[in-house]
Amino acid sequence: MKCMICKHGETKKGTTTVTLEKGSSTIVFKEVPAQICDNCGEKYIDEATTKELLNKAREIVKNGVEVDIRKYEIAA
Ligand SMILES: [Zn+2]
């Protein structure tokens, strides 16, 4: 798709790192599937993936973890 930020680039499939901060917890997800603009580097993560990230983050925070770095695993 066309990039909405720079309006010139085309997005390509790739992966990115997402950092979420909730209260005193910082959760880092690596290798999150995303569409990345080949011009400005803007990342687009789809709604389902965002939801999944927030769910995972909520569980991690519940366990009282302060810093968590993990690989994002795609739910089958
Ligand atoms: Zn762009």
N, CA, C, O and the ligand as a Tripos MOL2 file, in Angstrom:
@<TRIPOS>MOLECULE
protein
  305   303    77     0     0
PROTEIN
NO_CHARGES

@<TRIPOS>ATOM
      1 N           0.8400   -1.2000    0.0000 N.3       1 MET1
      2 CA          0.0000    0.0000    0.0000 C.3       1 MET1
      3 C           0.8740    1.2480    0.0000 C.2       1 MET1
      4 O           2.0720    1.1830    0.2770 O.2       1 MET1
      5 N           0.2650    2.3750   -0.3110 N.am      2 LYS2
      6 CA          1.0170    3.6280   -0.3010 C.3       2 LYS2
      7 C           1.1490    4.1550    1.1170 C.2       2 LYS2
      8 O           0.2260    4.0550    1.9250 O.2       2 LYS2
      9 N           2.3030    4.7130    1.4000 N.am      3 CYS3
     10 CA          2.5480    5.2550    2.7300 C.3       3 CYS3
     11 C           1.6700    6.4920    2.9670 C.2       3 CYS3
     12 O           1.5650    7.3710    2.1120 O.2       3 CYS3
     13 N           1.0450    6.5350    4.1520 N.am      4 MET4
     14 CA          0.1690    7.6640    4.4580 C.3       4 MET4
     15 C           0.9420    8.8580    5.0190 C.2       4 MET4
     16 O           0.4200    9.9710    5.0800 O.2       4 MET4
     17 N           2.1660    8.6210    5.4180 N.am      5 ILE5
     18 CA          2.9500    9.6950    6.0410 C.3       5 ILE5
     19 C           3.6650   10.5300    4.9810 C.2       5 ILE5
     20 O           3.4790   11.7460    4.9160 O.2       5 ILE5
     21 N           4.4760    9.8860    4.1580 N.am      6 CYS6
     22 CA          5.2430   10.6550    3.1690 C.3       6 CYS6
     23 C           4.5310   10.7190    1.8200 C.2       6 CYS6
     24 O           4.8600   11.5420    0.9660 O.2       6 CYS6
     25 N           3.5390    9.8230    1.6430 N.am      7 LYS7
     26 CA          2.7450    9.7920    0.4050 C.3       7 LYS7
     27 C           3.5650    9.4860   -0.8470 C.2       7 LYS7
     28 O           3.0840    9.6900   -1.9620 O.2       7 LYS7
     29 N           4.7810    9.0060   -0.6800 N.am      8 HIS8
     30 CA          5.6020    8.6540   -1.8390 C.3       8 HIS8
     31 C           6.0120    7.1960   -1.8240 C.2       8 HIS8
     32 O           6.0370    6.5240   -2.8550 O.2       8 HIS8
     33 N           6.3310    6.7290   -0.6400 N.am      9 GLY9
     34 CA          6.8680    5.3800   -0.5210 C.3       9 GLY9
     35 C           5.7930    4.3170   -0.6520 C.2       9 GLY9
     36 O           4.5970    4.5860   -0.5390 O.2       9 GLY9
     37 N           6.2590    3.1070   -0.8940 N.am     10 GLU10
     38 CA          5.3990    1.9340   -0.8800 C.3      10 GLU10
     39 C           5.7800    1.1260    0.3440 C.2      10 GLU10
     40 O           6.9560    1.0320    0.6930 O.2      10 GLU10
     41 N           4.7790    0.5390    0.9970 N.am     11 THR11
     42 CA          5.1020   -0.2650    2.1760 C.3      11 THR11
     43 C           5.4260   -1.6900    1.7510 C.2      11 THR11
     44 O           4.8550   -2.2240    0.8010 O.2      11 THR11
     45 N           6.3480   -2.2820    2.4750 N.am     12 LYS12
     46 CA          6.7510   -3.6540    2.2030 C.3      12 LYS12
     47 C           6.6810   -4.4500    3.4940 C.2      12 LYS12
     48 O           6.8370   -3.9220    4.5950 O.2      12 LYS12
     49 N           6.4390   -5.7410    3.3140 N.am     13 LYS13
     50 CA          6.3740   -6.6250    4.4720 C.3      13 LYS13
     51 C           7.7130   -6.7150    5.1620 C.2      13 LYS13
     52 O           8.7510   -6.8720    4.5190 O.2      13 LYS13
     53 N           7.6820   -6.6140    6.4820 N.am     14 GLY14
     54 CA          8.9140   -6.7470    7.2370 C.3      14 GLY14
     55 C           8.5840   -6.9750    8.6940 C.2      14 GLY14
     56 O           7.4490   -7.2900    9.0500 O.2      14 GLY14
     57 N           9.5880   -6.8120    9.5280 N.am     15 THR15
     58 CA          9.3390   -6.9280   10.9660 C.3      15 THR15
     59 C           9.9370   -5.7270   11.6670 C.2      15 THR15
     60 O          10.8550   -5.0830   11.1590 O.2      15 THR15
     61 N           9.4060   -5.4370   12.8370 N.am     16 THR16
     62 CA          9.8750   -4.2940   13.5890 C.3      16 THR16
     63 C           9.8730   -4.6180   15.0810 C.2      16 THR16
     64 O           9.3690   -5.6570   15.5060 O.2      16 THR16
     65 N          10.4380   -3.7230   15.8510 N.am     17 THR17
     66 CA         10.4530   -3.8740   17.3000 C.3      17 THR17
     67 C           9.4600   -2.8810   17.8860 C.2      17 THR17
     68 O           9.4720   -1.6980   17.5450 O.2      17 THR17
     69 N           8.6080   -3.3690   18.7630 N.am     18 VAL18
     70 CA          7.5970   -2.5180   19.3890 C.3      18 VAL18
     71 C           7.8580   -2.4500   20.8830 C.2      18 VAL18
     72 O           8.0150   -3.4800   21.5390 O.2      18 VAL18
     73 N           7.9040   -1.2470   21.4160 N.am     19 THR19
     74 CA          8.0910   -1.0670   22.8530 C.3      19 THR19
     75 C           6.8060   -0.5260   23.4640 C.2      19 THR19
     76 O           6.2730    0.4900   23.0170 O.2      19 THR19
     77 N           6.3190   -1.2100   24.4820 N.am     20 LEU20
     78 CA          5.1120   -0.7610   25.1740 C.3      20 LEU20
     79 C           5.4730   -0.4370   26.6130 C.2      20 LEU20
     80 O           6.1960   -1.1890   27.2660 O.2      20 LEU20
     81 N           4.9710    0.6740   27.0980 N.am     21 GLU21
     82 CA          5.1950    1.0230   28.4970 C.3      21 GLU21
     83 C           3.8630    1.1020   29.2060 C.2      21 GLU21
     84 O           2.9560    1.8210   28.7880 O.2      21 GLU21
     85 N           3.7630    0.3520   30.2820 N.am     22 LYS22
     86 CA          2.5280    0.3600   31.0690 C.3      22 LYS22
     87 C           2.9290    0.5190   32.5110 C.2      22 LYS22
     88 O           3.5830   -0.3560   33.0790 O.2      22 LYS22
     89 N           2.5420    1.6310   33.1110 N.am     23 GLY23
     90 CA          2.9230    1.8790   34.4940 C.3      23 GLY23
     91 C           4.4270    1.8250   34.6220 C.2      23 GLY23
     92 O           5.1350    2.5750   33.9490 O.2      23 GLY23
     93 N           4.9320    0.9350   35.4880 N.am     24 SER24
     94 CA          6.3740    0.8510   35.6700 C.3      24 SER24
     95 C           6.9790   -0.2660   34.8360 C.2      24 SER24
     96 O           8.1640   -0.5690   34.9760 O.2      24 SER24
     97 N           6.1850   -0.8810   33.9720 N.am     25 SER25
     98 CA          6.6780   -1.9880   33.1620 C.3      25 SER25
     99 C           7.0050   -1.5410   31.7430 C.2      25 SER25
    100 O           6.3020   -0.7250   31.1470 O.2      25 SER25
    101 N           8.0830   -2.0960   31.2260 N.am     26 THR26
    102 CA          8.4510   -1.8550   29.8340 C.3      26 THR26
    103 C           8.5330   -3.2070   29.1430 C.2      26 THR26
    104 O           9.2680   -4.0960   29.5730 O.2      26 THR26
    105 N           7.7860   -3.3460   28.0900 N.am     27 ILE27
    106 CA          7.7650   -4.6090   27.3690 C.3      27 ILE27
    107 C           8.2080   -4.3610   25.9270 C.2      27 ILE27
    108 O           7.6830   -3.4880   25.2350 O.2      27 ILE27
    109 N           9.1760   -5.1440   25.5030 N.am     28 VAL28
    110 CA          9.6980   -4.9940   24.1520 C.3      28 VAL28
    111 C           9.3980   -6.2600   23.3590 C.2      28 VAL28
    112 O           9.7780   -7.3610   23.7570 O.2      28 VAL28
    113 N           8.7250   -6.0930   22.2520 N.am     29 PHE29
    114 CA          8.4500   -7.2180   21.3570 C.3      29 PHE29
    115 C           9.3220   -7.0710   20.1250 C.2      29 PHE29
    116 O           9.3410   -6.0270   19.4740 O.2      29 PHE29
    117 N          10.0410   -8.1360   19.8200 N.am     30 LYS30
    118 CA         10.8820   -8.1100   18.6310 C.3      30 LYS30
    119 C          10.2390   -8.9070   17.5220 C.2      30 LYS30
    120 O           9.4210   -9.7950   17.7620 O.2      30 LYS30
    121 N          10.6160   -8.5790   16.3220 N.am     31 GLU31
    122 CA         10.1490   -9.3070   15.1350 C.3      31 GLU31
    123 C           8.6340   -9.3000   15.0030 C.2      31 GLU31
    124 O           8.0160  -10.3140   14.6760 O.2      31 GLU31
    125 N           8.0550   -8.1460   15.2620 N.am     32 VAL32
    126 CA          6.6150   -7.9870   15.0680 C.3      32 VAL32
    127 C           6.3590   -7.7500   13.5790 C.2      32 VAL32
    128 O           6.9690   -6.8680   12.9760 O.2      32 VAL32
    129 N           5.4610   -8.5340   12.9910 N.am     33 PRO33
    130 CA          5.1800   -8.3360   11.5700 C.3      33 PRO33
    131 C           4.5710   -6.9560   11.3070 C.2      33 PRO33
    132 O           3.6630   -6.5270   12.0190 O.2      33 PRO33
    133 N           5.0690   -6.2760   10.2970 N.am     34 ALA34
    134 CA          4.5900   -4.9390    9.9860 C.3      34 ALA34
    135 C           4.7960   -4.6410    8.5150 C.2      34 ALA34
    136 O           5.5460   -5.3270    7.8200 O.2      34 ALA34
    137 N           4.1210   -3.6130    8.0610 N.am     35 GLN35
    138 CA          4.3660   -3.0840    6.7280 C.3      35 GLN35
    139 C           5.2550   -1.8610    6.9260 C.2      35 GLN35
    140 O           4.9310   -0.9720    7.7140 O.2      35 GLN35
    141 N           6.3630   -1.8180    6.2170 N.am     36 ILE36
    142 CA          7.3210   -0.7340    6.4310 C.3      36 ILE36
    143 C           7.5090    0.0530    5.1400 C.2      36 ILE36
    144 O           7.7080   -0.5200    4.0690 O.2      36 ILE36
    145 N           7.4400    1.3770    5.2620 N.am     37 CYS37
    146 CA          7.5910    2.2470    4.0970 C.3      37 CYS37
    147 C           9.0470    2.2210    3.6200 C.2      37 CYS37
    148 O           9.9780    2.3670    4.4110 O.2      37 CYS37
    149 N           9.2170    2.0310    2.3080 N.am     38 ASP38
    150 CA         10.5920    1.9660    1.7860 C.3      38 ASP38
    151 C          11.1920    3.3630    1.6010 C.2      38 ASP38
    152 O          12.3660    3.4960    1.2540 O.2      38 ASP38
    153 N          10.3970    4.3850    1.8300 N.am     39 ASN39
    154 CA         10.8970    5.7520    1.6710 C.3      39 ASN39
    155 C          11.2270    6.3940    3.0230 C.2      39 ASN39
    156 O          12.3610    6.8160    3.2490 O.2      39 ASN39
    157 N          10.2380    6.4660    3.9200 N.am     40 CYS40
    158 CA         10.4640    7.1720    5.1880 C.3      40 CYS40
    159 C          10.6290    6.2350    6.3740 C.2      40 CYS40
    160 O          11.0200    6.6690    7.4580 O.2      40 CYS40
    161 N          10.3340    4.9480    6.1770 N.am     41 GLY41
    162 CA         10.5380    4.0010    7.2630 C.3      41 GLY41
    163 C           9.3860    3.9140    8.2460 C.2      41 GLY41
    164 O           9.4980    3.2500    9.2760 O.2      41 GLY41
    165 N           8.2740    4.5810    7.9400 N.am     42 GLU42
    166 CA          7.1070    4.4920    8.8090 C.3      42 GLU42
    167 C           6.6080    3.0480    8.8650 C.2      42 GLU42
    168 O           6.5950    2.3380    7.8590 O.2      42 GLU42
    169 N           6.1960    2.6310   10.0690 N.am     43 LYS43
    170 CA          5.7540    1.2460   10.2340 C.3      43 LYS43
    171 C           4.2590    1.1850   10.4680 C.2      43 LYS43
    172 O           3.6920    1.9780   11.2200 O.2      43 LYS43
    173 N           3.6420    0.2360    9.8140 N.am     44 TYR44
    174 CA          2.2010    0.0220    9.9760 C.3      44 TYR44
    175 C           1.9660   -1.3710   10.5160 C.2      44 TYR44
    176 O           2.3090   -2.3710    9.8850 O.2      44 TYR44
    177 N           1.3750   -1.4180   11.6960 N.am     45 ILE45
    178 CA          1.0710   -2.7100   12.3040 C.3      45 ILE45
    179 C          -0.4410   -2.8850   12.2640 C.2      45 ILE45
    180 O          -1.1810   -1.9890   12.6700 O.2      45 ILE45
    181 N          -0.9000   -4.0290   11.7780 N.am     46 ASP46
    182 CA         -2.3510   -4.1670   11.6260 C.3      46 ASP46
    183 C          -3.0590   -4.3260   12.9700 C.2      46 ASP46
    184 O          -2.4420   -4.5760   14.0050 O.2      46 ASP46
    185 N          -4.3740   -4.1700   12.9080 N.am     47 GLU47
    186 CA         -5.1810   -4.1180   14.1250 C.3      47 GLU47
    187 C          -5.0980   -5.3940   14.9450 C.2      47 GLU47
    188 O          -4.9920   -5.3510   16.1710 O.2      47 GLU47
    189 N          -5.1470   -6.5250   14.2630 N.am     48 ALA48
    190 CA         -5.1170   -7.8100   14.9560 C.3      48 ALA48
    191 C          -3.8040   -7.9760   15.7200 C.2      48 ALA48
    192 O          -3.7910   -8.4550   16.8540 O.2      48 ALA48
    193 N          -2.7130   -7.5800   15.0910 N.am     49 THR49
    194 CA         -1.4060   -7.6990   15.7250 C.3      49 THR49
    195 C          -1.3090   -6.7530   16.9170 C.2      49 THR49
    196 O          -0.7750   -7.1180   17.9640 O.2      49 THR49
    197 N          -1.8270   -5.5350   16.7560 N.am     50 THR50
    198 CA         -1.8150   -4.5630   17.8520 C.3      50 THR50
    199 C          -2.5830   -5.1020   19.0570 C.2      50 THR50
    200 O          -2.1380   -4.9880   20.1990 O.2      50 THR50
    201 N          -3.7460   -5.6920   18.7770 N.am     51 LYS51
    202 CA         -4.5690   -6.2530   19.8480 C.3      51 LYS51
    203 C          -3.8130   -7.3400   20.5870 C.2      51 LYS51
    204 O          -3.8030   -7.3950   21.8160 O.2      51 LYS51
    205 N          -3.1790   -8.2030   19.8030 N.am     52 GLU52
    206 CA         -2.4020   -9.3100   20.3450 C.3      52 GLU52
    207 C          -1.2860   -8.7780   21.2470 C.2      52 GLU52
    208 O          -1.0440   -9.3060   22.3320 O.2      52 GLU52
    209 N          -0.6180   -7.7370   20.7850 N.am     53 LEU53
    210 CA          0.4690   -7.1420   21.5700 C.3      53 LEU53
    211 C          -0.0480   -6.6100   22.9010 C.2      53 LEU53
    212 O           0.5690   -6.8170   23.9460 O.2      53 LEU53
    213 N          -1.1870   -5.9230   22.8500 N.am     54 LEU54
    214 CA         -1.7430   -5.3380   24.0640 C.3      54 LEU54
    215 C          -2.1820   -6.4230   25.0440 C.2      54 LEU54
    216 O          -2.0190   -6.2790   26.2560 O.2      54 LEU54
    217 N          -2.7480   -7.5240   24.5020 N.am     55 ASN55
    218 CA         -3.1440   -8.6390   25.3610 C.3      55 ASN55
    219 C          -1.9410   -9.2550   26.0580 C.2      55 ASN55
    220 O          -1.9650   -9.5060   27.2630 O.2      55 ASN55
    221 N          -0.8920   -9.4950   25.2860 N.am     56 LYS56
    222 CA          0.3210  -10.0800   25.8440 C.3      56 LYS56
    223 C           0.9040   -9.1490   26.8990 C.2      56 LYS56
    224 O           1.3350   -9.5910   27.9630 O.2      56 LYS56
    225 N           0.9120   -7.8520   26.5900 N.am     57 ALA57
    226 CA          1.4790   -6.8670   27.5070 C.3      57 ALA57
    227 C           0.7140   -6.8660   28.8250 C.2      57 ALA57
    228 O           1.3030   -6.7870   29.9030 O.2      57 ALA57
    229 N          -0.6010   -6.9540   28.7180 N.am     58 ARG58
    230 CA         -1.4430   -6.9360   29.9110 C.3      58 ARG58
    231 C          -1.0930   -8.1040   30.8260 C.2      58 ARG58
    232 O          -1.0180   -7.9500   32.0450 O.2      58 ARG58
    233 N          -0.8780   -9.2790   30.2230 N.am     59 GLU59
    234 CA         -0.5390  -10.4580   31.0070 C.3      59 GLU59
    235 C           0.8170  -10.3160   31.6800 C.2      59 GLU59
    236 O           1.0010  -10.7050   32.8330 O.2      59 GLU59
    237 N           1.7530   -9.7570   30.9460 N.am     60 ILE60
    238 CA          3.1020   -9.5890   31.4850 C.3      60 ILE60
    239 C           3.0640   -8.6240   32.6680 C.2      60 ILE60
    240 O           3.6900   -8.8610   33.7000 O.2      60 ILE60
    241 N           2.3180   -7.5310   32.4990 N.am     61 VAL61
    242 CA          2.2080   -6.5310   33.5650 C.3      61 VAL61
    243 C           1.5610   -7.1490   34.8000 C.2      61 VAL61
    244 O           1.9520   -6.8550   35.9300 O.2      61 VAL61
    245 N           0.5730   -8.0040   34.5760 N.am     62 LYS62
    246 CA         -0.1340   -8.6680   35.6690 C.3      62 LYS62
    247 C           0.8340   -9.4790   36.5170 C.2      62 LYS62
    248 O           0.6720   -9.5910   37.7320 O.2      62 LYS62
    249 N           1.8400  -10.0430   35.8610 N.am     63 ASN63
    250 CA          2.8290  -10.8510   36.5730 C.3      63 ASN63
    251 C           3.8750  -10.0050   37.2850 C.2      63 ASN63
    252 O           4.7720  -10.5360   37.9400 O.2      63 ASN63
    253 N           3.7570   -8.7060   37.1560 N.am     64 GLY64
    254 CA          4.6420   -7.8080   37.8810 C.3      64 GLY64
    255 C           6.0430   -7.6920   37.3070 C.2      64 GLY64
    256 O           6.9780   -7.3000   38.0050 O.2      64 GLY64
    257 N           6.1860   -8.0390   36.0230 N.am     65 VAL65
    258 CA          7.5020   -7.9450   35.3910 C.3      65 VAL65
    259 C           7.7880   -6.4880   35.0500 C.2      65 VAL65
    260 O           6.9160   -5.7860   34.5390 O.2      65 VAL65
    261 N           9.0060   -6.0330   35.3290 N.am     66 GLU66
    262 CA          9.3260   -4.6340   35.0390 C.3      66 GLU66
    263 C           9.8580   -4.4380   33.6290 C.2      66 GLU66
    264 O           9.4870   -3.4910   32.9350 O.2      66 GLU66
    265 N          10.7290   -5.3410   33.2190 N.am     67 VAL67
    266 CA         11.2680   -5.2520   31.8600 C.3      67 VAL67
    267 C          11.1700   -6.6290   31.2330 C.2      67 VAL67
    268 O          11.6310   -7.6180   31.8040 O.2      67 VAL67
    269 N          10.5820   -6.6840   30.0840 N.am     68 ASP68
    270 CA         10.4340   -7.9560   29.3970 C.3      68 ASP68
    271 C          10.7420   -7.7630   27.9280 C.2      68 ASP68
    272 O          10.1240   -6.9300   27.2640 O.2      68 ASP68
    273 N          11.6860   -8.5220   27.4190 N.am     69 ILE69
    274 CA         12.0270   -8.4530   26.0010 C.3      69 ILE69
    275 C          11.7760   -9.8350   25.4200 C.2      69 ILE69
    276 O          12.3600  -10.8240   25.8640 O.2      69 ILE69
    277 N          10.9240   -9.8920   24.4470 N.am     70 ARG70
    278 CA         10.6140  -11.1890   23.8690 C.3      70 ARG70
    279 C          10.3370  -11.1020   22.3850 C.2      70 ARG70
    280 O          10.0400  -10.0410   21.8360 O.2      70 ARG70
    281 N          10.4440  -12.2510   21.7640 N.am     71 LYS71
    282 CA         10.1470  -12.3400   20.3550 C.3      71 LYS71
    283 C           8.6260  -12.4600   20.1980 C.2      71 LYS71
    284 O           7.9750  -13.2280   20.9070 O.2      71 LYS71
    285 N           8.0980  -11.7160   19.2940 N.am     72 TYR72
    286 CA          6.6690  -11.8050   19.0470 C.3      72 TYR72
    287 C           6.3760  -13.0990   18.3080 C.2      72 TYR72
    288 O           6.9930  -13.4010   17.2870 O.2      72 TYR72
    289 N           5.4180  -13.8620   18.8430 N.am     73 GLU73
    290 CA          5.0660  -15.0970   18.1760 C.3      73 GLU73
    291 C           3.6710  -14.9750   17.6050 C.2      73 GLU73
    292 O           2.7260  -14.5950   18.2970 O.2      73 GLU73
    293 N           3.5620  -15.2940   16.3600 N.am     74 ILE74
    294 CA          2.2680  -15.1710   15.6920 C.3      74 ILE74
    295 C           1.3610  -16.3220   16.1090 C.2      74 ILE74
    296 O           1.7050  -17.4970   15.9860 O.2      74 ILE74
    297 N           0.2050  -15.9420   16.5990 N.am     75 ALA75
    298 CA         -0.7790  -16.9540   16.9820 C.3      75 ALA75
    299 C          -1.3020  -17.6250   15.7280 C.2      75 ALA75
    300 O          -1.6920  -16.9590   14.7690 O.2      75 ALA75
    301 N          -1.3060  -18.9390   15.7420 N.am     76 ALA76
    302 CA         -1.7270  -19.6760   14.5540 C.3      76 ALA76
    303 C          -3.2390  -19.5350   14.3200 C.2      76 ALA76
    304 O          -3.7690  -20.0930   13.3590 O.2      76 ALA76
    305 ZN          6.6440    6.8180    3.9200 Zn       77 ZN77
@<TRIPOS>BOND
     1     1     2 1
     2     2     3 1
     3     3     4 2
     4     3     5 am
     5     5     6 1
     6     6     7 1
     7     7     8 2
     8     7     9 am
     9     9    10 1
    10    10    11 1
    11    11    12 2
    12    11    13 am
    13    13    14 1
    14    14    15 1
    15    15    16 2
    16    15    17 am
    17    17    18 1
    18    18    19 1
    19    19    20 2
    20    19    21 am
    21    21    22 1
    22    22    23 1
    23    23    24 2
    24    23    25 am
    25    25    26 1
    26    26    27 1
    27    27    28 2
    28    27    29 am
    29    29    30 1
    30    30    31 1
    31    31    32 2
    32    31    33 am
    33    33    34 1
    34    34    35 1
    35    35    36 2
    36    35    37 am
    37    37    38 1
    38    38    39 1
    39    39    40 2
    40    39    41 am
    41    41    42 1
    42    42    43 1
    43    43    44 2
    44    43    45 am
    45    45    46 1
    46    46    47 1
    47    47    48 2
    48    47    49 am
    49    49    50 1
    50    50    51 1
    51    51    52 2
    52    51    53 am
    53    53    54 1
    54    54    55 1
    55    55    56 2
    56    55    57 am
    57    57    58 1
    58    58    59 1
    59    59    60 2
    60    59    61 am
    61    61    62 1
    62    62    63 1
    63    63    64 2
    64    63    65 am
    65    65    66 1
    66    66    67 1
    67    67    68 2
    68    67    69 am
    69    69    70 1
    70    70    71 1
    71    71    72 2
    72    71    73 am
    73    73    74 1
    74    74    75 1
    75    75    76 2
    76    75    77 am
    77    77    78 1
    78    78    79 1
    79    79    80 2
    80    79    81 am
    81    81    82 1
    82    82    83 1
    83    83    84 2
    84    83    85 am
    85    85    86 1
    86    86    87 1
    87    87    88 2
    88    87    89 am
    89    89    90 1
    90    90    91 1
    91    91    92 2
    92    91    93 am
    93    93    94 1
    94    94    95 1
    95    95    96 2
    96    95    97 am
    97    97    98 1
    98    98    99 1
    99    99   100 2
   100    99   101 am
   101   101   102 1
   102   102   103 1
   103   103   104 2
   104   103   105 am
   105   105   106 1
   106   106   107 1
   107   107   108 2
   108   107   109 am
   109   109   110 1
   110   110   111 1
   111   111   112 2
   112   111   113 am
   113   113   114 1
   114   114   115 1
   115   115   116 2
   116   115   117 am
   117   117   118 1
   118   118   119 1
   119   119   120 2
   120   119   121 am
   121   121   122 1
   122   122   123 1
   123   123   124 2
   124   123   125 am
   125   125   126 1
   126   126   127 1
   127   127   128 2
   128   127   129 am
   129   129   130 1
   130   130   131 1
   131   131   132 2
   132   131   133 am
   133   133   134 1
   134   134   135 1
   135   135   136 2
   136   135   137 am
   137   137   138 1
   138   138   139 1
   139   139   140 2
   140   139   141 am
   141   141   142 1
   142   142   143 1
   143   143   144 2
   144   143   145 am
   145   145   146 1
   146   146   147 1
   147   147   148 2
   148   147   149 am
   149   149   150 1
   150   150   151 1
   151   151   152 2
   152   151   153 am
   153   153   154 1
   154   154   155 1
   155   155   156 2
   156   155   157 am
   157   157   158 1
   158   158   159 1
   159   159   160 2
   160   159   161 am
   161   161   162 1
   162   162   163 1
   163   163   164 2
   164   163   165 am
   165   165   166 1
   166   166   167 1
   167   167   168 2
   168   167   169 am
   169   169   170 1
   170   170   171 1
   171   171   172 2
   172   171   173 am
   173   173   174 1
   174   174   175 1
   175   175   176 2
   176   175   177 am
   177   177   178 1
   178   178   179 1
   179   179   180 2
   180   179   181 am
   181   181   182 1
   182   182   183 1
   183   183   184 2
   184   183   185 am
   185   185   186 1
   186   186   187 1
   187   187   188 2
   188   187   189 am
   189   189   190 1
   190   190   191 1
   191   191   192 2
   192   191   193 am
   193   193   194 1
   194   194   195 1
   195   195   196 2
   196   195   197 am
   197   197   198 1
   198   198   199 1
   199   199   200 2
   200   199   201 am
   201   201   202 1
   202   202   203 1
   203   203   204 2
   204   203   205 am
   205   205   206 1
   206   206   207 1
   207   207   208 2
   208   207   209 am
   209   209   210 1
   210   210   211 1
   211   211   212 2
   212   211   213 am
   213   213   214 1
   214   214   215 1
   215   215   216 2
   216   215   217 am
   217   217   218 1
   218   218   219 1
   219   219   220 2
   220   219   221 am
   221   221   222 1
   222   222   223 1
   223   223   224 2
   224   223   225 am
   225   225   226 1
   226   226   227 1
   227   227   228 2
   228   227   229 am
   229   229   230 1
   230   230   231 1
   231   231   232 2
   232   231   233 am
   233   233   234 1
   234   234   235 1
   235   235   236 2
   236   235   237 am
   237   237   238 1
   238   238   239 1
   239   239   240 2
   240   239   241 am
   241   241   242 1
   242   242   243 1
   243   243   244 2
   244   243   245 am
   245   245   246 1
   246   246   247 1
   247   247   248 2
   248   247   249 am
   249   249   250 1
   250   250   251 1
   251   251   252 2
   252   251   253 am
   253   253   254 1
   254   254   255 1
   255   255   256 2
   256   255   257 am
   257   257   258 1
   258   258   259 1
   259   259   260 2
   260   259   261 am
   261   261   262 1
   262   262   263 1
   263   263   264 2
   264   263   265 am
   265   265   266 1
   266   266   267 1
   267   267   268 2
   268   267   269 am
   269   269   270 1
   270   270   271 1
   271   271   272 2
   272   271   273 am
   273   273   274 1
   274   274   275 1
   275   275   276 2
   276   275   277 am
   277   277   278 1
   278   278   279 1
   279   279   280 2
   280   279   281 am
   281   281   282 1
   282   282   283 1
   283   283   284 2
   284   283   285 am
   285   285   286 1
   286   286   287 1
   287   287   288 2
   288   287   289 am
   289   289   290 1
   290   290   291 1
   291   291   292 2
   292   291   293 am
   293   293   294 1
   294   294   295 1
   295   295   296 2
   296   295   297 am
   297   297   298 1
   298   298   299 1
   299   299   300 2
   300   299   301 am
   301   301   302 1
   302   302   303 1
   303   303   304 2
@<TRIPOS>SUBSTRUCTURE
     1 MET1         2 RESIDUE 1 A MET
     2 LYS2         6 RESIDUE 1 A LYS
     3 CYS3        10 RESIDUE 1 A CYS
     4 MET4        14 RESIDUE 1 A MET
     5 ILE5        18 RESIDUE 1 A ILE
     6 CYS6        22 RESIDUE 1 A CYS
     7 LYS7        26 RESIDUE 1 A LYS
     8 HIS8        30 RESIDUE 1 A HIS
     9 GLY9        34 RESIDUE 1 A GLY
    10 GLU10       38 RESIDUE 1 A GLU
    11 THR11       42 RESIDUE 1 A THR
    12 LYS12       46 RESIDUE 1 A LYS
    13 LYS13       50 RESIDUE 1 A LYS
    14 GLY14       54 RESIDUE 1 A GLY
    15 THR15       58 RESIDUE 1 A THR
    16 THR16       62 RESIDUE 1 A THR
    17 THR17       66 RESIDUE 1 A THR
    18 VAL18       70 RESIDUE 1 A VAL
    19 THR19       74 RESIDUE 1 A THR
    20 LEU20       78 RESIDUE 1 A LEU
    21 GLU21       82 RESIDUE 1 A GLU
    22 LYS22       86 RESIDUE 1 A LYS
    23 GLY23       90 RESIDUE 1 A GLY
    24 SER24       94 RESIDUE 1 A SER
    25 SER25       98 RESIDUE 1 A SER
    26 THR26      102 RESIDUE 1 A THR
    27 ILE27      106 RESIDUE 1 A ILE
    28 VAL28      110 RESIDUE 1 A VAL
    29 PHE29      114 RESIDUE 1 A PHE
    30 LYS30      118 RESIDUE 1 A LYS
    31 GLU31      122 RESIDUE 1 A GLU
    32 VAL32      126 RESIDUE 1 A VAL
    33 PRO33      130 RESIDUE 1 A PRO
    34 ALA34      134 RESIDUE 1 A ALA
    35 GLN35      138 RESIDUE 1 A GLN
    36 ILE36      142 RESIDUE 1 A ILE
    37 CYS37      146 RESIDUE 1 A CYS
    38 ASP38      150 RESIDUE 1 A ASP
    39 ASN39      154 RESIDUE 1 A ASN
    40 CYS40      158 RESIDUE 1 A CYS
    41 GLY41      162 RESIDUE 1 A GLY
    42 GLU42      166 RESIDUE 1 A GLU
    43 LYS43      170 RESIDUE 1 A LYS
    44 TYR44      174 RESIDUE 1 A TYR
    45 ILE45      178 RESIDUE 1 A ILE
    46 ASP46      182 RESIDUE 1 A ASP
    47 GLU47      186 RESIDUE 1 A GLU
    48 ALA48      190 RESIDUE 1 A ALA
    49 THR49      194 RESIDUE 1 A THR
    50 THR50      198 RESIDUE 1 A THR
    51 LYS51      202 RESIDUE 1 A LYS
    52 GLU52      206 RESIDUE 1 A GLU
    53 LEU53      210 RESIDUE 1 A LEU
    54 LEU54      214 RESIDUE 1 A LEU
    55 ASN55      218 RESIDUE 1 A ASN
    56 LYS56      222 RESIDUE 1 A LYS
    57 ALA57      226 RESIDUE 1 A ALA
    58 ARG58      230 RESIDUE 1 A ARG
    59 GLU59      234 RESIDUE 1 A GLU
    60 ILE60      238 RESIDUE 1 A ILE
    61 VAL61      242 RESIDUE 1 A VAL
    62 LYS62      246 RESIDUE 1 A LYS
    63 ASN63      250 RESIDUE 1 A ASN
    64 GLY64      254 RESIDUE 1 A GLY
    65 VAL65      258 RESIDUE 1 A VAL
    66 GLU66      262 RESIDUE 1 A GLU
    67 VAL67      266 RESIDUE 1 A VAL
    68 ASP68      270 RESIDUE 1 A ASP
    69 ILE69      274 RESIDUE 1 A ILE
    70 ARG70      278 RESIDUE 1 A ARG
    71 LYS71      282 RESIDUE 1 A LYS
    72 TYR72      286 RESIDUE 1 A TYR
    73 GLU73      290 RESIDUE 1 A GLU
    74 ILE74      294 RESIDUE 1 A ILE
    75 ALA75      298 RESIDUE 1 A ALA
    76 ALA76      302 RESIDUE 1 A ALA
    77 ZN77       305 GROUP 0 **** ****
